[in-house]
Structures are given as C-alpha cells and as structure tokens.
C-alpha cells in the first residue's frame, strides 16, 4: 500500500514568508520606536538642567546647590549642608556629577531646584535613597558639575549621563551635536565614570558610555 505525503505549495510558502517578514518588520519598527523614545528622554535630561539653573538664578540670583540662603529661603526642608572644602555662595556648584553625597553642592542642586518648584521629586535629602536622585532612561546616573569631566571640553557647566549603550549614545550625540564622541560640545567616555585627564572616545559597538555636554 502506497502512502502519499502532501507538501506545501509555492504559494503557501510564499504566504508564510510574507507573514514572517511582516512580523520581523513590526518587531524592528517597534524597537526603533523604543530607541527613539529613549533618545528623546536622554536628550530632554540635557536640555532641562540648563532651564533649572537659569530659572533658579532668575528667581533667587543664586546658583542651585550653592545657595547660602537656602535654609532661610525654604525653611527646614532647605537645609544646606556643605561637604568639607565646599563654600556656599562661592558662585560654583562644587562636587562631581556622579556624587551621591547629600552634603555635596552638586547633589543639593536637585534639592534646591525641587524646593523652588522647577523640578519634580523628593526634597528629603536625609540620604541618597530618600533624595531619589535622578536617573536616565537606561537607569544610569545624571548629574552636573562645573569642573571639566572630559579633556578638551569647553563650557561653564557640564551635565553627564551614564550607562548609555553605544547605539543610543551615538543617536543622542547626533541629536544634540555632531555624532562624534571624541569632539564637539557633546563627548563620551566608555564606562560609568569620567576622567578629566582623558579625551572623549569614538563610539564602538556593544559598549556602554557616559555622555557629557558642555554649556
């Protein structure tokens, strides 16, 4: 007795291939939209911090984080504690962008702009945890400093954001500057910290970067 096995026709195979193509296209398009949304959020971090600074200066004639009148201005919630060697009212936001020390001016920056109503978030800076320091769309740190974070940059203020994969980092750089991590207003270094003695780096696949902007 002979058995007959029926195979797929060319039309059926073509239909399956079309469906697979549509599914793959949808997945890729969805990932592209997700990445675009992340880049938009990352860029927004860089764009809003200058607004916080200029808004605070316009309102109080002081720099947020460096305001010596914060305690009297905001009451008990606005206590300005200074780390060793830092001087409120010096005209400089002291500290490094990735500090979590709540007695450091660059961390108290966030408390002051929140108390001033310029930014949302906790004003309880008893600890880094209660302060709920900001993070970027990739879960990395976001911060500000006035000392050079990466060699060759030029500006008064520097905002840095860490933990950004190479693809997003390059898209972010292209959105804000020239797309090159080793030149321009936006520069990057591999890893979650920055070294002012080292230059920015060109973006390479499958790496994570800290991206900084000068203004």
C-alpha positions, 0 to 999 in steps of 0.5 A: 500500500502506497502512502502519499505525503502532501507538501506545501505549495509555492504559494503557501510558502510564499504566504508564510514568508510574507507573514514572517517578514511582516512580523520581523518588520513590526518587531524592528519598527517597534524597537526603533520606536523604543530607541527613539523614545529613549533618545528623546528622554536622554536628550530632554535630561540635557536640555532641562538642567540648563532651564533649572539653573537659569530659572533658579538664578532668575528667581533667587540670583543664586546658583542651585546647590550653592545657595547660602540662603537656602535654609532661610529661603525654604525653611527646614526642608532647605537645609544646606549642608556643605561637604568639607572644602565646599563654600556656599555662595562661592558662585560654583556648584562644587562636587562631581556629577556622579556624587551621591553625597547629600552634603555635596553642592552638586547633589543639593542642586536637585534639592534646591531646584525641587524646593523652588518648584522647577523640578519634580521629586523628593526634597528629603535629602536625609540620604541618597535613597530618600533624595531619589536622585535622578536617573536616565532612561537606561537607569544610569546616573545624571548629574552636573558639575562645573569642573571639566569631566572630559579633556578638551571640553569647553563650557561653564557647566557640564551635565553627564549621563551614564550607562548609555549603550553605544547605539543610543549614545551615538543617536543622542550625540547626533541629536544634540551635536555632531555624532562624534564622541571624541569632539564637539560640545557633546563627548563620551567616555566608555564606562560609568565614570569620567576622567578629566585627564582623558579625551572623549572616545569614538563610539564602538559597538556593544559598549556602554558610555557616559555622555557629557555636554558642555554649556 
